[in-house]
């Protein structure tokens, strides 16, 4: 626990914490990943393994991260160090994984910022697919693509890094807290307009029916259950160190169970209704073009930057309103997630080396801009795909397994259960401990092994080389940061 004499920062209200947590959870995964995952994994039947995954895996693990942050009131590396000094390296591994995710995640938001500006005039032209792949990204898998710098993306990246810096370099409540309370309600309102308009379109029923029609035989496919676990893991930002970091700022009278339930319900509700809106618009596209809906459904960046511009092209004048709203919604969702991804590493360095928040956030944003620059080249989209697969299917899952094993077995898990139940009206029983110690590690190990198998069976020499470089960073830098001596100087307020 933090010393009572030490001045540390806290959220100025429960609302600030909840808005920040919702902002971290709601991101690209809700808008472009969840709808396709539901459709391709049993439709309405997918909701069964999805809800079971929330109850038996996501929420219990979410509360583990809540309890650890609330108990230690410090940075992620220091949380692990307090269990055993040699485990500090695990905390740095998690923080650096989140920072590397930030460095490519922000590139996708940079694409969205460009599309937001283009949406006022449908500047992607009559062939959105060609514009996205060739005109915007200059996409290639050749190493020579590194020499092709895409300046609109570079400028957009610079703008976004300045926004992140402006929000994050301020103290906790004037920065993350204040902006989360503005951006999240705005995000919800904008998406509500998009969804309402989507379901009112001709053909929307085609999309909704396609999305929700259950394929009950899918429930016997173990890959469907792995997909459900993977989706909720990605959706709630688990394993990024964000939850533990944000919960370390909570005051002593906080109700962890209530707060966690609000965040989970908000995130899952946003996912579900966004999927309804997305498939309503895809149903309209199917009807308008006279093609089966399975030919217009796509996943990932193709959904936002190809399928939706195609839909907007065949809409009337209202597309000049709906398109900017849609891309603005994606922009807000992305910004709230990016600021959360910066926080674990920022706090970790601040606490250990006693560097003021303004200084370290400035330095990290400069380094981050330099790392993200490589994704603003002709090879950028290919590199981004490789980095995304490796970091999420290997690094994040590996960190989660370690965290469950360390705090489930090496630390006093009974104490963590008491912390979860503190101030709660309805309390968890011993079943929570068994989930953390046995069930969740087994599920995540299965996900991790599945991710490793995918990486091994689908990679070429270039992909393996890139992943090797990322792995080297995640091995060497945590060791270096662990071995560097801690500063003994004092900061008046460590997150100011």
VENSULDA-V485649 format. One record per pair of residues at least 24 apart in sequence whose ideal C-beta (glycine too) atoms are under 6 Angstrom apart, sorted by the first residue. I is the first residue (numbers start at 1). J is the second residue. If there is no record, write none. Layout:
# VENSULDA-V485649
i=<I & I>
j=<J & J>
This chain:
# VENSULDA-V485649
i=<1 & 2 & 7 & 8 & 9 & 9 & 9 & 10 & 10 & 11 & 12 & 16 & 18 & 18 & 19 & 19 & 19 & 20 & 20 & 20 & 21 & 21 & 22 & 22 & 22 & 23 & 23 & 23 & 24 & 24 & 24 & 24 & 25 & 25 & 25 & 26 & 26 & 26 & 27 & 27 & 29 & 29 & 30 & 30 & 30 & 31 & 31 & 32 & 32 & 32 & 34 & 34 & 35 & 35 & 36 & 37 & 37 & 38 & 39 & 41 & 41 & 42 & 42 & 42 & 43 & 43 & 43 & 43 & 44 & 44 & 45 & 45 & 45 & 45 & 45 & 49 & 49 & 49 & 50 & 53 & 53 & 53 & 54 & 57 & 57 & 57 & 58 & 58 & 59 & 60 & 60 & 61 & 61 & 62 & 63 & 63 & 64 & 65 & 65 & 66 & 66 & 66 & 67 & 67 & 67 & 68 & 68 & 69 & 69 & 69 & 70 & 70 & 70 & 71 & 73 & 74 & 75 & 75 & 75 & 76 & 76 & 76 & 76 & 77 & 78 & 83 & 83 & 83 & 88 & 89 & 89 & 89 & 90 & 92 & 92 & 92 & 93 & 93 & 94 & 94 & 95 & 95 & 95 & 95 & 96 & 96 & 97 & 98 & 98 & 98 & 98 & 99 & 100 & 101 & 101 & 102 & 102 & 102 & 103 & 103 & 103 & 104 & 104 & 104 & 106 & 106 & 106 & 107 & 107 & 109 & 109 & 110 & 110 & 110 & 110 & 112 & 112 & 112 & 113 & 114 & 114 & 115 & 116 & 116 & 116 & 119 & 119 & 119 & 120 & 124 & 128 & 128 & 128 & 129 & 132 & 132 & 137 & 138 & 139 & 140 & 141 & 145 & 145 & 145 & 146 & 146 & 148 & 148 & 149 & 150 & 153 & 154 & 157 & 157 & 161 & 161 & 164 & 164 & 165 & 167 & 168 & 168 & 168 & 169 & 169 & 171 & 172 & 176 & 183 & 183 & 187 & 187 & 187 & 190 & 190 & 191 & 193 & 194 & 194 & 194 & 195 & 195 & 197 & 198 & 198 & 198 & 199 & 201 & 202 & 203 & 203 & 203 & 204 & 204 & 204 & 206 & 206 & 206 & 207 & 207 & 207 & 207 & 208 & 208 & 210 & 211 & 226 & 226 & 229 & 230 & 239 & 239 & 239 & 241 & 242 & 245 & 245 & 245 & 255 & 255 & 256 & 257 & 281 & 285 & 288 & 350 & 352 & 353 & 354 & 354 & 354 & 357 & 357 & 386 & 386 & 390 & 390 & 393 & 394 & 397 & 397 & 397 & 400 & 401 & 401 & 401 & 404 & 404 & 404 & 408 & 408>
j=<73 & 73 & 493 & 494 & 172 & 493 & 495 & 249 & 251 & 249 & 173 & 177 & 259 & 262 & 180 & 181 & 184 & 176 & 180 & 246 & 246 & 263 & 184 & 263 & 266 & 180 & 184 & 336 & 237 & 242 & 337 & 340 & 236 & 237 & 267 & 267 & 270 & 333 & 333 & 337 & 234 & 235 & 270 & 271 & 274 & 274 & 330 & 300 & 303 & 304 & 271 & 275 & 275 & 278 & 299 & 227 & 231 & 275 & 211 & 224 & 227 & 215 & 218 & 224 & 212 & 213 & 214 & 215 & 212 & 214 & 214 & 215 & 216 & 218 & 219 & 224 & 225 & 228 & 228 & 228 & 229 & 232 & 232 & 229 & 440 & 443 & 232 & 236 & 264 & 432 & 435 & 238 & 440 & 260 & 260 & 420 & 436 & 243 & 244 & 247 & 256 & 260 & 416 & 419 & 420 & 244 & 407 & 244 & 247 & 248 & 247 & 250 & 419 & 419 & 248 & 351 & 347 & 348 & 351 & 241 & 244 & 344 & 348 & 348 & 351 & 406 & 410 & 411 & 482 & 478 & 479 & 482 & 402 & 478 & 481 & 482 & 474 & 478 & 241 & 399 & 241 & 344 & 345 & 348 & 474 & 477 & 395 & 240 & 241 & 341 & 344 & 345 & 391 & 341 & 391 & 338 & 341 & 342 & 368 & 371 & 372 & 375 & 384 & 387 & 160 & 338 & 372 & 372 & 375 & 160 & 334 & 153 & 156 & 157 & 160 & 327 & 330 & 331 & 156 & 152 & 156 & 327 & 327 & 328 & 331 & 323 & 324 & 327 & 324 & 309 & 306 & 309 & 310 & 306 & 305 & 306 & 381 & 378 & 381 & 378 & 382 & 377 & 378 & 379 & 377 & 379 & 377 & 378 & 377 & 376 & 376 & 376 & 372 & 376 & 365 & 369 & 338 & 339 & 365 & 339 & 339 & 342 & 361 & 358 & 361 & 496 & 495 & 339 & 332 & 336 & 329 & 332 & 333 & 325 & 329 & 329 & 325 & 277 & 325 & 326 & 273 & 277 & 322 & 277 & 280 & 281 & 280 & 284 & 287 & 283 & 284 & 287 & 280 & 283 & 284 & 283 & 286 & 293 & 279 & 280 & 282 & 283 & 279 & 280 & 293 & 279 & 447 & 450 & 443 & 447 & 396 & 399 & 400 & 344 & 340 & 343 & 344 & 347 & 423 & 424 & 420 & 424 & 311 & 311 & 314 & 494 & 486 & 487 & 487 & 489 & 491 & 495 & 496 & 463 & 466 & 467 & 470 & 451 & 451 & 444 & 447 & 448 & 444 & 441 & 444 & 445 & 436 & 440 & 441 & 436 & 437>
